[in-house]
């Protein structure tokens, strides 16, 4: 029988992102509040006769070889658990690439979860998350989804409840931003650090207004300085009436939180006037159990 598994690989946004210090191993120690949103790539895993990993994607910005994070996820499982089977991983890209939305990490996380099933490995979700950390800092969070506080280099996950339902409007300018570049230009003694505790408390209290008051991203000032078009989108989104506006990850995607659907259409139309990549989605409350 033809064995196939279909999975959704959702994007994340950072409601809060702080960088604490640079570690001896070269990584930055971070503290972030992340949540998954209903903007998702679709991953199809198909057993193939040949004992190899094949990536299929139509997106010319996504590598179809061992540089693909989904490929690395399959390779890790294959080697660690001595799996002598082949798989074709088809990736239908919906999440913009190199946008600060963890698209590649989410593809890798979905691949880990799907292959656990396809290859009958019987690994727990915690084991999959630990494997994810070997692929990239955001992969562990993406394995679980939902809403969490992430510390360490992003791989230590503490689950929290999700924010109250709201809309997330995203706009991505047509520039790519290198995460490494942003970190290189970050001067930790010159930036405003967000109040993560206040954000967590606001979420625990399901207090939308306080969530909006406490969104913050220490990388934002760096990206805004290097790429003025990101600031332009931010100002527009604020003027159009979003309740809170922030850049996600190292950018360049800017998101707005919007409580009322009645206001959403106006903001969406306004942004579409000058930005090609605009999305309106919901926060995804549920986290994966397997
Ligand atoms: P993060 O928010 O975790 O920093 P990002 O959203 O900024 O991630 P990605 O979309 O994951 O960035 O892509 C970054 C780079 O990773 C791309 O330029 C691409 O070459 C490479 N890449 C590897 N695998 C994938 C994948 N499955 N999907 C997209 N990009 C991938």
Boltz pocket constraint, residues with backbone or C-beta under 6 A from the ligand:
constraints:
  - pocket:
      binder: B
      contacts: [[A, 61], [A, 62], [A, 63], [A, 67], [A, 68], [A, 69], [A, 70], [A, 91], [A, 95], [A, 96], [A, 97], [A, 98], [A, 99], [A, 100], [A, 101], [A, 102], [A, 103], [A, 104], [A, 105], [A, 107], [A, 108], [A, 138], [A, 177], [A, 179], [A, 249], [A, 250], [A, 251]]
      max_distance: 6.0
